[in-house]
Every structure is written in structure tokens, then in C-alpha cells.
């Protein structure tokens, strides 16, 4: 059954037909936008108590669904609005490009929602999060690579609908089929990092929340982007490192095989401090702390110096954050214990005199001028 065409009312016959058609299309799109906004607000209120993911689902699909309704409204209005043939052909072409973009956008949204649902199963704040970090890192990197391919194909198909630039779209598809991602364009640094991201997704030299040392800076992997990695440093600074760095340059990964870490630190004490009592105190302090995971607690004499001992303490923790806090806590408690139990055994800088030595030094300073006069 053919769709009826809207005709210009007799009262508005002074308005050109093409202008009335444009007004009809604009009014249809405006009503569609208003309808979409009402639906979105209703859904947000209805899902307010259904959890964060339900609310984020509305946010994720808001823009694609709005665009889909606009495409549908434009398609319908072109069938009923009285527009000149030339304008209609132009709008039909715009509609075709919009449909291609809509399909690509729908695929991107589906990938985003699917990966978000998959990653909800894993918790990075778990005690042993090695498996979770591995899969989350892999999922995020593969999602970005897939998004790049979808955007490439969508752009190529859209360009192929334009006669003047059709060859560009064909070239993009040919390049994408040959290498999987754009090849031959003047974006070699960006593209090499993108390929590095795919390689890291499978080899995984780094993962989300890994404790790493990059260029003598310790930090945690906060984000792995399409072309760069964000390292969160202990002082809350962020180090931005290209992805290629982790495939071409050496670096330290402290949590490559396990999220467990060792809080390792040294301290200087006087040689008169009994090491067995110091060891017993540190082990007892570690057992009292919930940060210690119970695997390792060792106190060793690392070096004997002229006036002091270098004592090395090694304590295990479930994560790098716990290890840092445990290290500081045991240092503080050990210092307080030494001050209370052996106040004279802490290392000192300078020269100390006993009472007799002080008197002799004072006497010598008084007699020195008379000696000079005798000479």
C-alpha cells in the first residue's frame, strides 16, 4: 500500500512546496527528538533502583537510539513530504550514509555493552586478582582493536557511496583486508602503537593494575589505551608511555606472575641491639597487622659496619599497595620499640664525651694559652 503524501493546505498555498516539505521533515525530526527524550527520562527513573549497570546501559544506548529514531523519521518523512526531486535525491543519499553510520555505531555499542557485561565478572580489588587483570586487559585491548576495524569499514562504506571519492573507500577496504588495520596511510606511529596493543593483548607483558618500574619510576598500570599506557606514580602523577615501549624496551614488572609482593626495607641500628629480640618484635608486629598475608617474615643482618648493624626486613603482602603500607607501618613500630627499649642503641652522628672526657677537654682549653706564653 503506497504511503500517502502530505500536500500543502490551501491556506498555506503561498508557501513554496519545497519549503513546506523541508518544514515537514524538520517538524518530524523535532517530534522524534522530543519523544526520544521522554522515553529516556522515563527509563532512567524506572531503572534508578536497578543498579549502576542498568543506568549505564541507558547512558550507553542513548545517543545511538536517538540517531536510529532520527534515521527512521527521516526515512518516513522523505516518503510523505513534498520535496523537489533534486533535494530528495540529496536527502536520500544523506539517509544512506546515515544508515551505514548507524549500523557501525550499533556494532560499536554492542561490543561496548558485551565487553562491559563480560568484565563485570571480574574484581580487581580481590586479594589474588592476577586472572582478573589478565582477562580485563585482554578484553579492553581487543575491544579497542575491534572498534578501530569497525570504524575503518564504516568510513570506507560511507565514502564508497560518494562517486567522487569512491576510490578512496575502496582503497581503505583493500588496506584493511590486507593488514587488518589501516595500512599505507601517513599514520605510521599511531598505527604501530595500535598493532602493539593487539600484540600486548595476547602476550600480556603488562596488565591493568600491574606494579611496574619504567625508566626508574615505580607505579601501577592505570589504563592501557589504543596507543599509550598510563602509569600512576606514588605521588599521584601520571606517566604516559607509548605502547611500543613495552615491546621494545626493558622494564620491571613486579606482579607478572602473581599479585603478591614483598615489603623489603633496611634499617641501621646500634651493634648493642639484640637481633633476636628485634626479630621477635618485627614478626609479632607483622602478625598483628591485617596487611601481612602470612607467607614471609624474615629479619636478617645484612651488613656489619664500624658502629652499627644494617638489618634487612622482608615481609610479604597480598598486593603492592598493602606492601607499601606494611613497610611504613613496621618501620614506625620498630622505631617506637627501639626508642622505648633501647634508647641508647639508636645510631648517632657526631662525637659523644663522657663526664671525665668533658672535664679533661675543658681543662686543656684553659691551659693552652699559658703554654703558648711559655714557649
C-alpha positions as CSV (number, residue, x, y, z in Angstrom):
1,X,0.0,0.0,0.0
2,X,1.6,3.3,-1.0
3,X,2.3,5.9,1.6
4,X,0.1,9.0,1.3
5,X,1.9,12.2,0.5
6,X,1.4,15.3,2.6
7,X,0.0,18.2,0.5
8,X,0.2,21.9,1.1
9,X,-3.1,23.1,2.7
10,X,-5.0,25.7,0.7
11,X,-4.5,28.3,3.5
12,X,-0.7,27.9,3.1
13,X,-0.6,27.9,-0.7
14,X,1.6,31.0,-0.7
15,X,4.4,28.9,0.8
16,X,6.6,27.2,-1.8
17,X,6.2,23.4,-2.0
18,X,9.9,22.7,-1.2
19,X,9.8,24.9,1.8
20,X,6.7,23.1,3.1
21,X,8.5,19.8,2.6
22,X,11.5,21.0,4.5
23,X,9.3,22.2,7.3
24,X,7.5,18.8,7.4
25,X,10.9,17.0,7.7
26,X,12.1,19.4,10.4
27,X,8.9,19.0,12.4
28,X,9.1,15.2,12.1
29,X,12.7,15.2,13.4
30,X,11.8,17.6,16.2
31,X,8.9,15.5,17.4
32,X,11.1,12.4,17.2
33,X,13.8,14.1,19.4
34,X,11.1,15.1,22.0
35,X,9.7,11.6,22.0
36,X,13.1,10.0,22.5
37,X,13.9,12.4,25.4
38,X,10.7,11.5,27.2
39,X,11.4,7.7,26.7
40,X,15.0,8.1,28.0
41,X,13.9,10.1,31.1
42,X,11.2,7.5,31.9
43,X,13.7,4.7,31.6
44,X,16.2,6.4,33.8
45,X,13.6,7.0,36.5
46,X,12.3,3.4,36.2
47,X,15.9,1.9,36.4
48,X,17.1,4.2,39.2
49,X,17.0,1.4,41.7
50,X,18.2,-1.4,39.4
51,X,21.9,-0.9,39.9
52,X,24.7,1.0,38.2
53,X,24.9,-1.2,35.1
54,X,21.2,-0.7,34.3
55,X,21.6,3.0,34.5
56,X,24.9,2.9,32.5
57,X,23.1,0.8,29.8
58,X,20.6,3.7,29.3
59,X,23.5,6.1,29.0
60,X,25.4,3.9,26.6
61,X,22.4,3.5,24.2
62,X,21.0,7.0,24.5
63,X,22.9,8.5,21.6
64,X,22.7,5.5,19.2
65,X,19.0,5.1,19.8
66,X,18.4,8.8,19.2
67,X,20.3,8.6,16.0
68,X,18.3,5.5,15.0
69,X,15.0,7.2,15.6
70,X,16.2,10.2,13.6
71,X,17.1,8.0,10.7
72,X,13.7,6.3,10.8
73,X,11.9,9.6,11.0
74,X,13.9,11.0,8.0
75,X,13.2,7.9,6.0
76,X,9.4,8.2,6.7
77,X,9.3,11.9,6.1
78,X,11.0,11.6,2.7
79,X,8.2,9.4,1.6
80,X,5.4,11.8,2.6
81,X,6.9,15.3,2.4
82,X,6.6,17.1,-0.9
83,X,10.2,17.9,-1.8
84,X,11.7,18.6,-5.2
85,X,13.4,15.7,-6.9
86,X,16.9,17.2,-6.6
87,X,16.6,17.8,-2.9
88,X,15.0,14.4,-2.4
89,X,18.0,12.7,-4.1
90,X,20.4,14.6,-1.8
91,X,18.4,13.7,1.3
92,X,18.2,10.0,0.1
93,X,22.0,10.0,-0.2
94,X,22.3,11.5,3.3
95,X,19.9,8.9,4.6
96,X,22.0,6.1,3.0
97,X,25.2,7.4,4.7
98,X,23.3,7.8,8.0
99,X,22.1,4.1,7.8
100,X,25.7,3.0,7.2
101,X,26.9,5.1,10.2
102,X,24.0,3.8,12.3
103,X,25.0,0.1,11.6
104,X,28.6,0.8,12.5
105,X,27.5,2.7,15.7
106,X,25.2,-0.1,16.6
107,X,28.1,-2.6,16.3
108,X,30.3,-0.4,18.5
109,X,27.6,-0.1,21.1
110,X,27.0,-3.8,21.1
111,X,30.7,-4.5,21.5
112,X,30.9,-2.0,24.4
113,X,27.9,-3.5,26.2
114,X,29.1,-7.0,25.6
115,X,32.6,-6.4,26.9
116,X,31.2,-4.5,29.9
117,X,28.9,-7.4,30.8
118,X,31.9,-9.8,30.5
119,X,34.2,-7.7,32.6
120,X,31.6,-7.4,35.4
121,X,32.5,-11.0,36.4
122,X,36.0,-9.9,37.5
123,X,37.0,-7.9,40.5
124,X,40.3,-6.0,40.6
125,X,40.0,-5.4,44.3
126,X,40.2,-9.2,45.1
127,X,43.2,-10.5,47.1
128,X,44.5,-12.6,44.2
129,X,43.5,-10.6,41.1
130,X,46.0,-12.0,38.6
131,X,43.4,-13.9,36.5
132,X,41.0,-10.9,36.5
133,X,43.8,-8.5,35.5
134,X,44.8,-10.8,32.6
135,X,41.3,-11.1,31.2
136,X,40.3,-7.5,31.7
137,X,43.5,-6.3,29.9
138,X,42.9,-8.6,27.0
139,X,39.3,-7.7,26.7
140,X,40.0,-3.9,26.7
141,X,42.7,-4.1,24.1
142,X,40.8,-6.4,21.8
143,X,37.8,-4.2,22.1
144,X,39.8,-1.2,21.0
145,X,41.2,-3.1,18.1
146,X,37.8,-4.2,17.0
147,X,36.5,-0.7,17.3
148,X,39.2,0.5,15.0
149,X,38.3,-2.1,12.4
150,X,34.6,-1.2,12.6
151,X,35.3,2.5,12.2
152,X,37.5,1.8,9.3
153,X,34.9,-0.4,7.5
154,X,32.1,2.1,8.3
155,X,34.2,5.0,6.9
156,X,35.1,3.1,3.8
157,X,31.5,2.1,3.0
158,X,30.3,5.7,3.6
159,X,32.9,7.0,1.2
160,X,32.0,4.4,-1.4
161,X,28.5,6.0,-1.7
162,X,30.1,9.3,-2.9
163,X,31.0,9.0,-6.6
164,X,33.9,11.5,-6.4
165,X,35.7,9.7,-3.5
166,X,34.6,6.1,-4.2
167,X,38.1,5.0,-5.0
168,X,39.3,6.2,-1.5
169,X,36.7,4.0,0.2
170,X,37.8,1.0,-2.0
171,X,41.4,1.7,-1.1
172,X,40.6,1.8,2.6
173,X,38.8,-1.6,2.4
174,X,41.7,-3.1,0.5
175,X,44.2,-1.9,3.0
176,X,42.0,-3.1,5.9
177,X,41.7,-6.5,4.3
178,X,45.5,-6.8,3.7
179,X,46.7,-5.8,7.2
180,X,43.7,-5.8,9.4
181,X,44.1,-2.2,10.3
182,X,44.8,0.9,8.1
183,X,48.0,0.4,6.1
184,X,49.7,2.8,3.8
185,X,48.3,6.0,5.4
186,X,50.6,8.6,6.8
187,X,49.8,7.5,10.4
188,X,52.6,5.0,11.0
189,X,53.4,5.9,14.6
190,X,49.8,5.7,15.7
191,X,49.2,2.5,13.7
192,X,52.3,0.8,15.0
193,X,51.1,1.5,18.6
194,X,47.7,0.1,17.7
195,X,49.3,-3.1,16.4
196,X,51.3,-3.2,19.5
197,X,48.1,-3.0,21.5
198,X,46.9,-6.2,19.8
199,X,50.2,-7.9,20.4
200,X,50.1,-6.9,24.1
201,X,46.5,-8.3,24.4
202,X,47.9,-11.7,23.6
203,X,51.4,-11.7,25.0
204,X,50.5,-9.5,28.0
205,X,53.8,-8.2,29.3
206,X,51.7,-5.8,31.3
207,X,48.2,-5.9,32.7
208,X,45.8,-3.5,34.3
209,X,47.0,-2.7,37.9
210,X,50.4,-4.2,37.4
211,X,53.2,-2.8,39.6
212,X,56.0,-1.8,37.2
213,X,59.2,0.2,37.1
214,X,59.6,2.2,33.9
215,X,62.6,4.4,33.4
216,X,63.4,4.2,37.1
217,X,59.9,5.3,38.1
218,X,57.7,2.9,40.2
219,X,54.0,2.9,39.6
220,X,50.9,1.0,38.7
221,X,49.3,0.5,35.3
222,X,46.2,2.5,35.5
223,X,45.0,2.5,31.9
224,X,46.0,0.8,28.6
225,X,44.8,2.9,25.7
226,X,44.9,2.3,22.0
227,X,48.3,3.9,21.6
228,X,49.6,4.6,25.1
229,X,49.8,3.3,28.7
230,X,49.0,5.5,31.8
231,X,51.3,4.7,34.8
232,X,50.0,6.0,38.1
233,X,53.0,7.1,40.2
234,X,53.1,7.0,44.1
235,X,52.7,10.8,44.3
236,X,49.6,10.7,42.0
237,X,51.5,11.9,39.0
238,X,50.7,10.1,35.7
239,X,53.4,8.9,33.3
240,X,52.2,8.4,29.7
241,X,54.2,5.8,27.9
242,X,53.7,4.6,24.2
243,X,52.6,1.0,23.8
244,X,55.6,0.2,21.7
245,X,57.9,0.9,24.6
246,X,56.7,-2.3,26.4
247,X,57.5,-4.4,23.4
248,X,60.9,-2.8,22.5
249,X,62.4,-1.6,25.8
250,X,63.2,-3.4,29.1
251,X,61.2,-2.7,32.2
252,X,60.4,-4.3,35.5
253,X,57.0,-5.9,36.2
254,X,56.7,-6.9,39.9
255,X,53.3,-8.6,39.5
256,X,53.9,-10.5,36.2
257,X,53.3,-14.0,37.7
258,X,51.5,-13.1,40.9
259,X,49.9,-10.1,42.6
260,X,51.8,-10.9,45.8
261,X,54.7,-8.6,46.7
262,X,57.4,-8.4,49.4
263,X,57.8,-5.4,51.5
264,X,61.6,-5.2,51.7
265,X,63.5,-2.5,53.6
266,X,66.7,-2.0,55.6
267,X,67.5,0.0,58.8
268,X,70.6,0.9,60.8
269,X,70.8,0.0,64.5
270,X,73.5,0.0,67.1
271,X,75.5,-3.1,67.5
272,X,74.3,-3.4,71.1
273,X,70.7,-4.2,70.0
274,X,69.9,-7.9,70.4
275,X,69.0,-9.1,67.0
276,X,66.8,-12.0,68.3
277,X,64.6,-9.6,70.3
278,X,64.4,-7.2,67.3
279,X,63.4,-10.2,65.1
280,X,60.8,-11.3,67.5
281,X,59.3,-7.8,67.7
282,X,59.1,-7.3,63.9
283,X,57.5,-10.8,63.5
284,X,55.0,-10.0,66.2
285,X,54.2,-6.6,64.7
286,X,53.6,-8.2,61.3
287,X,51.2,-10.8,62.7
288,X,49.2,-8.1,64.4
289,X,48.8,-6.2,61.0
290,X,46.0,-7.3,58.6
291,X,48.3,-6.1,55.8
292,X,50.6,-9.1,56.3
293,X,49.4,-12.2,54.3
294,X,51.3,-14.7,56.5
295,X,53.7,-16.0,53.9
296,X,57.0,-14.4,54.7
297,X,58.5,-12.5,57.7
298,X,62.3,-12.5,57.9
299,X,64.8,-10.3,59.7
300,X,68.4,-10.7,58.7
301,X,71.7,-8.9,59.4
302,X,72.6,-7.6,56.0
303,X,75.9,-5.8,56.9
304,X,78.1,-5.2,60.0
305,X,79.6,-1.7,59.9
306,X,82.1,0.1,62.2
307,X,79.5,1.4,64.7
308,X,76.1,-0.1,63.5
309,X,74.3,-3.1,62.0
310,X,72.3,-3.0,58.8
311,X,69.2,-5.1,59.4
312,X,67.1,-6.2,56.4
313,X,63.4,-6.9,56.9
314,X,61.3,-8.9,54.3
315,X,57.6,-9.1,54.8
316,X,55.0,-10.4,52.3
317,X,51.7,-8.8,51.4
318,X,48.8,-9.6,49.0
319,X,49.3,-6.5,46.8
320,X,51.7,-3.7,46.1
321,X,49.5,-1.2,48.0
322,X,49.5,-3.4,51.1
323,X,53.2,-3.9,50.8
324,X,53.9,-0.2,50.8
325,X,51.6,0.4,53.8
326,X,53.1,-2.6,55.7
327,X,56.6,-1.4,55.1
328,X,55.8,2.0,56.6
329,X,53.9,0.6,59.5
330,X,56.6,-1.9,60.6
331,X,59.3,0.9,60.3
332,X,57.2,3.1,62.6
333,X,56.5,0.4,65.1
334,X,60.2,-0.7,65.2
335,X,61.4,2.8,65.7
336,X,59.0,3.3,68.6
337,X,60.1,0.0,70.1
338,X,63.8,0.9,69.9
339,X,63.2,4.3,71.4
340,X,61.3,2.6,74.3
341,X,63.5,-0.5,74.9
342,X,67.0,0.6,73.7
343,X,67.1,4.4,73.6
344,X,70.9,4.4,73.7
345,X,71.2,2.0,70.8
346,X,70.0,4.2,68.0
347,X,72.8,5.3,65.7
348,X,74.1,8.9,66.3
349,X,76.1,11.3,64.2
350,X,78.8,13.3,65.9
351,X,81.2,12.8,68.9
352,X,80.0,12.0,72.4
353,X,82.1,12.6,75.5
354,X,81.8,11.1,78.9
355,X,81.9,13.3,82.1
356,X,85.6,12.7,82.6
357,X,86.5,13.4,79.0
358,X,84.5,16.6,79.1
359,X,86.4,17.8,82.2
360,X,89.8,17.0,80.6
361,X,88.8,18.8,77.4
362,X,87.7,21.9,79.4
363,X,91.0,21.8,81.4
364,X,93.0,21.6,78.2
365,X,91.3,24.6,76.7
366,X,92.1,26.7,79.8
367,X,95.8,25.8,79.9
368,X,96.5,26.1,76.2
369,X,97.2,29.9,76.2
370,X,99.7,29.7,79.2
371,X,101.6,27.0,77.3
372,X,101.9,29.3,74.3
373,X,103.3,32.1,76.6
374,X,105.9,29.7,78.0
375,X,107.1,28.9,74.5
